[in-house]
Every structure is written in structure tokens, then in C-alpha cells.
Amino acid sequence: QVQLVESGGGLVQPGGSLRLSCASAGSNFSIYTMYWYRQAPGKQREWVAGITGTGSTNYEDSVKGRFTISRDNAKQTIYLQMNSLKPEDTALYYCNLPAQLGVAGRWGQGTQVTVSS
């Protein structure tokens, strides 16, 4: 079974940066597409960014140019580098392995990002 553990959240001022990490325990990590989602208080969970096993990336429009998703297959970890953070980026950020290639989908426990002065 694949397990996902996020880290790296915290409190940052507007305009600041954070890097989130999602460590995976399980086999075949390098071939999986992985996603980051976020959920702000009182709002639905929304997709933020995705990366395929070959390294192709895509982003939700509001984070394009500010966030970068990447992966280190040797460490079985994906990252979300977040720059130029805004108060509206405040949310609980989740790492997600979508169901694929015979593997059930998985969610991490989430890591809180708060952007405030």
C-alpha cells in the first residue's frame, strides 16, 4: 500500500515562499502521476497541480507562474514550491495519488499553509 506524508506547511507573510513535500512509502512511485490539492475553510477541495511519471506538469490557473511541482523519484517525494504567496492561498494542502495502474487512490493527511501579515 502507498502511504503519503506531507510536510513543510506553516505561516508566511504575503509575498513569501514555502516548499511543501510529500513523501511516499510504496513501490513503483516513479511511474505514478501525483497531484497537489488544497482546501480552504468553508470551500471545496480544489486541484492545484499535477506531475506525471515522465515529469510533465500542469497547474490550476491561479497558481501558474507562482507554484512549481516537481518530483525526486530516488527519494520517492514530490514537492510544491510556492512563491509570491497570497492570503487566498491559505488552505490545507493535500498530496494525492489518484487511482491508476491497478493502485487505489490515496490522500495524505494534509499540511496547513497560512498566508497572513
N, C-alpha and C positions, 0 to 999 in steps of 0.2 A: 504494500500500500504506500502511496505517496503522501508524505506529510509536508506541510508548508508552514514556515515560521517567519513572520515579518519582524523587522526591527528598523530603527532609525527615525521614528517619528519624534515630534517634540514641538516646542513653542518657538516661533521665529517671527521676527518683525517683517512687515510688508517690504518686499524687495529682496528679502533674504533667500537663502538656499537650504535645502535639505536633500539628503540621499537616503532613500528607502532601500532596504534589502529584503529579499525573500529567499530563504534557504530551503532547499528541497531534500528530503530524505527518501530515496527510492531509486529504482533503476531506470535507465533509458531517458534520463532527464533531457539530454541534448537534442532529442528529436521532437520534443513537445512544444507546441505553441503555448505561450503563457500570457496572462493578462494582468493588468492592474485595474481595480475598480475603486470607487470611493463612495461614501455615503455621508452626506451632511445631515445635521439634525433636522428632523421633520421632512426629509426628502427621500426619494427612492435612490437605491444604489445605482450608480452610473458607471459605465465603462470609461476608462481613461486612456489606456494604451495597450498595445499588444506587440508581441515579438514571436516570430516563427522559429522553428528549429534551425532554419538557414540564416536567421538574423534579419529578416525583413521586418520592418516596424510600421506601425500606424498609430495615429493619435486622434483623440477627440479634439474638435476644432478649438475649444477654449484653451487648450494647453499646448497647441502646436507652437513651436519656436521657443517654448519655455521649459518643457519637460522632455527628458530623453530616457527611453527604456533601453536596457542592454542586458547582456547575459554573460556569465562566465561558466561555461559548461564543466570545466575542471573542478570548480567549487560548487557546482550544482546550485547556482544562485542567480537570480535576476535582480536588477536594480531599477530604481526610478530616480533619476537625478532631476530635482525640481528647482528651477531658478526663477527669479523675478516673481516670487510668491505673492499672492494677493489674499486679502481676507476671505474672498469667496472660494479659495482653495481649501479652507478649513473643513476637515472631514476625517472620518475613519477610513483609512486606506487598506484595501484588501488585495492580497495576491490570489490569483485564481488559475487553477489548471482546469481547462474545460474538458469535458468528456471527449476522448479521442483515442483512436488506435486500440480500442478494447480496454481503455483505462477509464475508470469512473472519475467524474469531476471532483475537484477538491477546492476548499477555501482555507485560507489561513485565518488566524484569529483576529487580524487587523492591527494596525498601528495608528495612533492618533496624531494628526497634524493640525496644529493650531497656528494661524497667521494673525497676529494682533500686535498693536503697538502698546 
